C-alpha cells in the first residue's frame, strides 16, 4: 500500500530529537570557542599591560614603545595595535588599572579603621601607594592621556577611587565633594613633590599629621 504524501514527508520524532541535540551541541561548541577566544584576548591584554608596567618601573615610560613591547612578549605590533589602537591606548589602560588598584587600596585603608581616624589611614595609604609604584602613579596623572576626569566619559575605575575620598567627608553636606577634591589635591601635591625630591622624606609623617588635622571634622 502506497504511503500518503503526509506520511512521506513527516519527519519522525527520533530524527527531530537528533537534529535538536545536534543543534544544541553545535551551539554549545560555538559558545565555548567564543569564550576561549575572549579568555585568550583578555590574557594577551593583561600580558601586554604587565610588560609595559615592568619596563616603565625599571626604565621609565620613554622606553615603553609598541616595538619594545612586541619584542618583549613576542607578539607582532599589529596584535598590540588590535588590542589598544596606539601606544597612548596602552598607557591609558594602565592608568585606568592604576586607579582601580588605588581605589581598592584606599577602600581597604578606610574600612580597616574601627576606632582611629580614617582620614589618617587613607592619607598614609595614598602616599604609600604613590611611593611604592612611582611609574604607575606618574602615568595615572599624565597630561598627555585622554582619560577623562569628572566627566560623563570618566571610567568607573576613576570614580571608584575618588569615591573612597568622598566617603571620608559624607557628613559635611554640600561641602563633601569640594573637601574631597582639596584633600586629593593635597595628597597629590605631597606625593609629587616628594617623588621629585622637592620635599624631604624626613618630614613626611609631620606633613601627614598636619594634613589630617586640617581635614578632620566632627561628625
Buried (B, 14 or more C-beta within 10 A) or exposed (E): EEEEEEEEEEEEEEEEEEEEEEEEEEEEEEEEEEEEEEEEEEEBBEBBBEBBBEBBEEEEBEEBBBEBBBEBBEBEEEBBBEBBEEBBBBBBBBBBBBBBBBBBBBBEBBEEEEEEBBBBBBBBBBBEBBBEBBBBBBBBBBEEBEBEEEEEEBBEBBBBBBBBBBBBBEEBEEEBBEBBBBBBEBBBEBBBEBBEEEBEEEEBEEBBEEBBEEBEEEE
